Amino acid sequence: MTDEQFTPLAERYMDTVFRVAYSYLRCRDDADDVTQDVLIQLYKEDKAFESDAHVKNWLIRVTVNRCKNVLRAPWHKAEDIADYENSLTFEAPECRELFDAVDQKTAVPMIPEYQDYVLTELQKRNILRPLQVKSLSRRLEAWLLRCEEKDKNIVAVMEDGLKSGAISIPGATVGLNPLDEINSITEYLKTFGVTVA
């Protein structure tokens, strides 16, 4: 199959293949692997398809067969959908993109080192929640960020994190004032990052 033939078919049916695979396997990673395998098999397929319906039926049949092979594999472990939902964590780069988007939408200074804490807390408090987006051509991800006046709810998340010790301000030492130990201009410049020649 040529690239010109494959690309529109892959774009049109990738979501269908993924949904069929996920409905069988209930595991996103396995469904992604099966989707990739099926699309590679489509790319390598030499036979001519009679119609779009023929392609779709062929893809569904191949997807189902691949899923059955995965389920028979000794390493496969069925994952309960509730367990999957509870195991959702933010991972790079999606996590980073979401954190950057939250950072841009709020006036509260965000500390990138604590993005996991911030995003998890925002979700727990229902300030940040995923939206269901349906698309026939691709998988989309959308989030709703609910900000109160002057971002009070987001400020509360950051303050609670500082109080509990879950996050800290880089370079800050609790209870110490760095100026207390500075007795000269040279010490001041060394402390705050300026090199004295």
Protein Blocks (a to p, Z undefined) as FASTA:
>chain_A
ZZklmmmmmmmmmmmmmmmmmmmnopaklmmmmmmmmmmmmmmpmbdcfblklmmmmmmm
mmmmmmmmmmmpmkbccddfklmmmmpccddfklmmmmmmmmmmpmbdcdfklmmmmmmm
mmmnomaccdddddfkbccddddddddehhlmmmmmmmmmmmnopaccehiaghiafklm
pcbfklmmmmnopacZZ
